[in-house]
């Protein structure tokens, strides 16, 4: 249940921030937060990350539903007793649902976090995108920890590891 609360929090925060942008900013309007680093910019995306596959909503619907079902399955089957895995899956679930809501209701995703990282104009993104990326990073860390643990276990069982 805890993991679903994380996902719900992400969805609510994502939808609330998008609502604020849609209600209070014109499309293309930008507010400087930190000059040459961070801006709030009202942007819309009808594609996937970096605007790829513009207008392919049916594809996003199918992929997102499959991803959501898979995440829920893994939350149920694999996350018990693995806090990092559960949190990573919850963040990915919340992010996937957050952008799915936009695609269903608006036929586009509302983006607004605009950064320049080392003078690179990074594509505009949102809370759902951030949650997805953080979730994937945490999942990769969990996988590395699992791999390391299985190697240590096999070394111990085989007696082949020498310190």
C-alpha positions as CSV (number, residue, x, y, z in Angstrom):
1,X,0.0,0.0,0.0
2,X,2.9,2.4,0.8
3,X,4.2,2.2,-2.7
4,X,0.8,3.1,-4.2
5,X,0.7,6.1,-1.9
6,X,4.0,7.3,-3.4
7,X,2.5,6.8,-6.9
8,X,-0.6,8.7,-6.0
9,X,1.5,11.5,-4.5
10,X,3.5,11.8,-7.8
11,X,0.3,11.8,-9.9
12,X,-1.3,14.5,-7.7
13,X,1.8,16.7,-7.7
14,X,2.3,16.2,-11.4
15,X,-1.3,17.0,-12.3
16,X,-1.5,20.0,-9.9
17,X,1.7,21.6,-11.3
18,X,0.5,21.0,-14.9
19,X,-2.8,22.6,-14.0
20,X,-1.0,25.6,-12.5
21,X,0.9,26.0,-15.8
22,X,-2.1,25.7,-18.1
23,X,-4.2,28.1,-16.0
24,X,-1.6,30.7,-15.3
25,X,0.8,30.8,-18.3
26,X,0.5,31.3,-22.1
27,X,2.0,28.6,-24.3
28,X,5.6,29.5,-24.8
29,X,5.7,31.9,-21.9
30,X,8.8,31.5,-19.7
31,X,9.7,32.6,-16.1
32,X,13.3,32.9,-15.1
33,X,14.1,31.1,-11.8
34,X,17.9,31.0,-12.1
35,X,19.2,32.9,-15.1
36,X,20.9,30.6,-17.7
37,X,20.1,27.6,-15.6
38,X,16.4,27.1,-14.7
39,X,13.1,28.4,-16.1
40,X,9.5,27.6,-15.9
41,X,8.4,27.5,-19.5
42,X,4.9,26.5,-20.7
43,X,5.4,23.9,-23.4
44,X,3.3,21.1,-24.9
45,X,4.5,17.7,-26.3
46,X,2.4,15.5,-28.5
47,X,5.2,12.9,-28.7
48,X,7.5,11.0,-26.4
49,X,10.7,12.1,-24.8
50,X,12.4,14.9,-26.8
51,X,9.3,15.1,-28.9
52,X,9.9,11.9,-30.9
53,X,6.9,10.1,-32.4
54,X,4.8,13.2,-32.6
55,X,1.0,12.5,-32.9
56,X,1.3,8.7,-32.3
57,X,-1.2,8.7,-29.4
58,X,-2.5,5.2,-30.0
59,X,1.0,3.9,-29.6
60,X,1.5,5.7,-26.3
61,X,-1.8,4.5,-25.0
62,X,-0.9,0.8,-25.7
63,X,2.7,1.1,-24.4
64,X,1.6,3.0,-21.3
65,X,-1.1,0.5,-20.4
66,X,1.3,-2.4,-20.8
67,X,3.9,-0.6,-18.7
68,X,1.4,0.2,-16.0
69,X,0.2,-3.4,-15.8
70,X,3.8,-4.7,-15.7
71,X,4.8,-2.2,-12.9
72,X,1.7,-3.2,-10.8
73,X,2.6,-6.9,-11.4
74,X,6.2,-6.4,-10.2
75,X,5.1,-4.3,-7.3
76,X,2.9,-7.2,-6.2
77,X,5.4,-10.0,-7.0
78,X,8.9,-8.6,-6.5
79,X,8.8,-5.6,-4.3
80,X,8.0,-7.3,-1.0
81,X,10.9,-6.7,1.4
82,X,12.8,-4.7,-1.2
83,X,12.2,-1.0,-0.3
84,X,14.4,0.4,-3.1
85,X,12.7,-1.7,-5.7
86,X,9.3,-0.8,-4.4
87,X,10.0,3.0,-4.4
88,X,11.6,2.8,-7.9
89,X,8.5,1.0,-9.3
90,X,6.1,3.4,-7.5
91,X,7.9,6.4,-9.0
92,X,7.7,4.9,-12.4
93,X,4.1,4.1,-11.9
94,X,3.2,7.6,-10.8
95,X,5.1,9.1,-13.7
96,X,3.6,6.8,-16.3
97,X,0.1,7.5,-15.1
98,X,0.7,11.3,-14.8
99,X,1.7,11.6,-18.5
100,X,-1.0,9.1,-19.5
101,X,-3.7,11.3,-17.9
102,X,-2.4,14.2,-20.1
103,X,-2.4,12.2,-23.3
104,X,-6.0,10.9,-22.6
105,X,-7.5,14.3,-21.5
106,X,-5.4,16.8,-23.4
107,X,-4.1,14.8,-26.3
108,X,-0.7,16.2,-25.4
109,X,1.7,16.3,-22.4
110,X,2.2,19.6,-20.5
111,X,5.9,20.3,-19.8
112,X,7.3,23.2,-17.9
113,X,10.7,22.5,-16.3
114,X,13.3,24.1,-18.6
115,X,16.9,23.8,-17.8
116,X,20.3,24.6,-19.2
117,X,22.8,22.1,-18.0
118,X,26.4,23.2,-18.8
119,X,24.9,25.5,-21.4
120,X,23.0,22.6,-23.0
121,X,19.4,23.5,-23.6
122,X,17.8,20.4,-22.1
123,X,14.3,19.5,-23.4
124,X,11.5,20.8,-21.3
125,X,10.0,18.2,-19.0
126,X,7.6,17.8,-16.0
127,X,7.2,16.1,-12.6
128,X,6.0,12.8,-14.2
129,X,9.1,12.7,-16.4
130,X,11.3,13.4,-13.4
131,X,9.6,10.7,-11.4
132,X,10.2,8.2,-14.3
133,X,13.9,9.1,-14.6
134,X,14.5,8.9,-10.8
135,X,12.6,5.6,-10.7
136,X,14.7,4.1,-13.5
137,X,17.9,5.2,-11.8
138,X,16.8,3.6,-8.5
139,X,15.8,0.5,-10.4
140,X,19.3,0.3,-11.9
141,X,20.9,0.7,-8.5
142,X,18.6,-2.1,-7.2
143,X,19.7,-4.3,-10.1
144,X,23.4,-3.6,-9.4
145,X,22.9,-4.4,-5.7
146,X,21.1,-7.6,-6.6
147,X,23.8,-8.6,-9.0
148,X,26.5,-7.9,-6.4
149,X,24.6,-9.8,-3.8
150,X,24.2,-12.9,-6.0
151,X,27.9,-12.8,-6.9
152,X,28.9,-12.6,-3.2
153,X,26.5,-15.5,-2.4
154,X,27.9,-17.7,-5.2
155,X,31.5,-17.0,-4.1
156,X,30.6,-17.9,-0.6
157,X,28.9,-21.2,-1.7
158,X,31.6,-22.3,-4.1
159,X,34.5,-21.2,-1.9
160,X,36.2,-19.7,-4.9
161,X,36.5,-16.2,-3.6
162,X,39.9,-15.2,-2.1
163,X,40.4,-12.0,-0.2
